[in-house]
């Protein structure tokens, strides 16, 4: 039997009543800071489970549902209070999804995930055969850009693992490609303390799944580029970059110069993009900026395997403080400094980006032009037709493009 919620109706009702009667203002702080609703005027807790809490939030006079995920799965009632206090503290200090610089709220690209119980029986049977006993507890994970299943598992025998699975049908072809790329990469990499091991993979042509080592960890607080979590992640990135230079042999991964060629093609379309996608300072400068992007592919070297998706959704901090990186679907072959650049994008709309990239072994103009090309690609993605299961992707791309263009403007002026 799979346990979907460790808390019964009486516990949920008692916690909700306490929050709504005594801590309504605290709930409002949480949804404003962590629920992507900075303009909320009221919040009422409606439900909770082991992985998150639900609120009915009033924005612009209308009520809508908002879910805020916990940093880790909860199983005992006393843990609820500690996690709610942590959410309140995190929201109040803007540690998770708000940029400290100019008080901007960052969008998140959150996929509509599938529950473990809803993936095909063939995949679940494969998991249980490999783990040696039935799955008795699931902890569904939230966040990330994938519309697939992402679930922490515990078996009757006490074994733990993490499974991610996606429908490979024509509705989700891109995600299946990413999963298959991740399988190829993880098979080529030796064990390391900063990335979970691939236990097994499944691909019957209809569904693709990975069974991975489970990691006990929380999402990092990257608000301060000099904070303990940011330093742990930087150490991970630098160690892994050294390990993966030169890149493992026989990988068929995409190459960053070829990706830059596609970004150049997308830039050619940006002149006709809606005004809300491009900042006003770009008016009349598209041709000049395109020339910078056009020469970028020839200036990028291929020497390393880059994760190329170093952001908080793909990072965990273990209880003792070291960092772990997950999700290799976006990986590519590129320069040895590629993942330091990707991590620095966390602070791209602040001067911290410049200090984080100042020591890279590359011409600073290449960094600026790569940022320009990457931000332009995000702007292009923001105006494409929506993808199934990814309702917030366009908003995320618009926000990331805006932050990237802010960094470009600062570096060019």
Secondary structure, DSSP 8 states (H G I E B T S, - for coil): --B--SS-HHHHHHHHHHHHHH-HHHHHHHHHHHSS-TT--EEEEEEE-SSEEEEEEEETTEEEEEEEE-SS---SHHHHHHHHHHHHHHHHHT-SSB-SGGG-B----------GGGS-HHHHHHHHHHHTS-EEEEEE---SS--SEEEEEEETTS-EEEEEEEE-SGGGHHHHHHHHHHHHHHHHS--BTTB--EEEEEE-SSEEEEEE----EE----SSTTSHHHHHHHHHHHHHHHHTBS--TT----BHHHHHHHHHHHHTTGGGS-TTTS-GGGTT-HHHHHHHHHTGGGG----EEE----SGGGEEEETTS-EEE---TT-EEE-TTHHHHHHHGGGTTSTHHHHHHTTSSS-HHHHHHHHHHHHHHHHHHHTS---TT-TTHHHHHHHHHHHHHHHHHHHH-
